[in-house]
Amino acid sequence: MNDLQVEIPNKMDANKKNRQWKIFIGVGTLLLVLAIFSYLEQLQAHGNQIPQIGKKISNISLTSSDGNNVNLSDYRGKVLLINSWATWCPPCKAEMPTLETYYKINKAAGFEILAINTGESKEVALNFKQYNGITFPIMLDPKGDIIQALGITGLPTSILVNRDGIVEYIHVGMFFENDLESIVSPVIKRK
């Protein structure tokens, strides 16, 4: 007769593995938190702060699709909508005609849009702009550094800045016409 050996799981082994996983997860979480704090400290050391509602936006320098350098401070006295987008993002593309229509209607009242194309080449951004008849400025962020400095983690995200450079609203997701009317129009009407 063959002797069959059966291993009976040891409850202490299961507890030990469970404890090892908890330690692993705890160390991973700690490293993630430290990385986030380190990133935020680096932004502040370079003079950039992630935009917060009710606070002035940092003066970030951008490059437009026509090669000009633009600073956010150039738009003081205007209501500015900073919009992050990419051509591979369906909601980004879907909101562009709405933003364009709203821009044309409100430009004379001191409203501007800076649309920051992220992670794509100048050619891709310009082709999209021309094909869709976009007239507001397209900014280039091929490496994603600018949206990272702005604390943007998802596309589309828009930051509404009032005439004094104060962040009024941060909108994650698509802007619809009624959103623009209820959120942006009151800021434009304030002088």
Secondary structure, 3 states (H helix, E strand, C coil): CCCCCCCCCCHHHHHHHHHHHHHHHHHHHHHHHHHHHHHHHHHHHCCCCCCCCCCECCCCEEEECCCCEEEHHHHCCCEEEEEEECCCCHHHHHHHHHHHHHHHHHHHHCEEEEEEEECCCHHHHHHHHHHHCCCCCEEEECCCHHHHHCCCCCCCEEEEECCCCEEEEEEECCCCHHHHHHHHHHHHHCC
